Amino acid sequence: MDKMKNDNAGDGLELKWWEKKKGITLEYKKKKMQGKQDRKARREQERLARERGELQDEVTEEETPKGKSRPNKRRRDSERRNAERGNYQEKAFLASDRGNLFSVSALDDDAVRAMADFEKIVSSVYPLTSKQRALLPAQIRSLSHELTDEREDRRMGYMNETTALSAYIHYYLWWNIVRLSRVFSNLPGSYFNLKDGSVCLDIGSGPLTVPIALFLSRPELRGKKITFYCMDLSAQALQAGENIFLAVAAFLKCEAWKIVRVCSSVGGSPQIKDKADFVFSANLFNELMQAQESDRGQPPDFLAKKYSMEILKYIEKKNDDARVFISEPGVPSCGRLISCLRASFIKKNFYPVAPCPHYGACPMEGKRGGKWCNFSFSTEDAPESLRRFSRSIYIPKERAVLSFLALEKIWKENEDVQDDAGKDGTLSFRVTSDPIRLPGSRTGYYACSRHGLLLAVTDNELRSGDLLELEADRLPERRDEKSGALVLNIE
């Protein structure tokens, strides 16, 4: 009889308006009603069994008399979480450090000395009068607004203005060289496999930020006979940059690379006669997105496809040693563009050398409400003269932030390299965040891996840009409720 009642439970039920609004289905409501009847029948059977003496009397949570306190649900949940946390901590992984993206120790002594004296090097080429030096702080702060909160009103050719160019080369050029030289010096040496006769192209070169940073950070390239095409809309900025580059080479007592100035925008450059082995771009595409009418408001995946095609025009299709490096400010819109550029280049048989530790889908693609790929490092070991100057003009910098992508061509015989990633039982992941406070006095760090977004929980101090590796044939399936990241306990 009871079974027949249970089988017919829910017959004639209808959804109320508020249930429909909440998305409750009739099947769900029937199952819920069935569950209530099952529990009621079970309690009735337990009551009859106790009356017959077959079951000892006990007070269940459902039958707790009024006026008596029920077990504390919050305390039970806390005990359950602590038990789960204890079980999880037993499954800690031992991770080995594979280096950081911004370690200053990768720079040689000559580069450190040149960056510390960079203001003197610039002044030897472009000395300032006492009046110009007095006006410089205000000009730098004005340019700072154009590069940050007023960037939508900034013109593409702003470096053609004498005051803007002076502010840039006496301040922002210095910081950008510090930022890029850290990255260049910590990338694998095989990535910079340039030889005598190699051709490089720097799109949106400005005052030759990329060539100067590369010359400082990779001492093995200083003796190479390299041709560097430097493309920018501002002929004045290119001229200033070449003079500074030659001054840096003289400071290091090295022969400078051949610089070819190209006054043009990306996409139209008939003056570049040679195909490039290596294409660089720093802080260009965020300006194009805001300044070019045809690009403003366009979806980032569309722009990524467009920009990647324009870059590939400068590279010989049969060049299996081709390299591409792109750097942008570490803001959400640029992180989204970098992720889309990554996907676009992978379709063209390029794969990421850094910062990605894998070739799969990007777990930090920067969609609205999600996380975007960006890295930061402390400026405490930046040149003290630069930090002191920043404080004196009331633009102190405690952290340097950027989003970047280093790519190289996939060889035909290695087209299945993505499928082979991680088959040796190891997992590599790159830390992408600052420390995150977690419940239970724990600390976590978001990280990127072939398994998607990770939350590395550890008592060790990690830094943004750290690359770690662990042996793991099988990973736990526990995920963070807030971000959905796979949770790993790291020793």
Salt bridges, closest charged atoms under 4 A:
ASP7 OD2 - LYS3 NZ 3.36
GLU19 OE1 - LYS29 NZ 3.01
GLU27 OE2 - LYS31 NZ 3.59
GLU44 OE2 - ARG47 NH2 2.42
GLU51 OE2 - ARG47 NH1 2.51
GLU54 OE2 - ARG52 NE 3.23
ASP57 OD1 - ARG50 NE 3.70
GLU61 OE2 - ARG76 NH2 3.86
GLU63 OE1 - ARG50 NH2 3.88
ASP77 OD2 - LYS73 NZ 3.08
GLU79 OE2 - ARG75 NH1 3.28
GLU84 OE2 - ARG80 NH1 3.41
ASP108 OD2 - ARG222 NH1 3.21
ASP110 OD1 - ARG113 NH2 3.33
GLU119 OE2 - ARG133 NH2 3.51
ASP149 OD1 - HIS145 ND1 3.18
GLU161 OE2 - ARG155 NH2 2.75
GLU220 OE2 - ARG218 NE 2.79
GLU242 OE1 - ARG261 NH1 2.24
GLU255 OE2 - LYS225 NZ 3.99
ASP295 OD1 - LYS306 NZ 2.53
GLU365 OE2 - LYS367 NZ 3.71
ASP381 OD1 - ARG182 NH2 2.85
GLU384 OE1 - ARG387 NH1 3.40
GLU384 OE2 - ARG388 NH1 3.97
GLU384 OE2 - ARG391 NH2 3.10
GLU408 OE1 - ARG323 NE 3.14
ASP420 OD1 - LYS423 NZ 3.63
ASP434 OD2 - ARG399 NH1 2.67
ASP466 OD1 - ARG463 NH2 3.39
GLU469 OE1 - ARG98 NH2 3.02
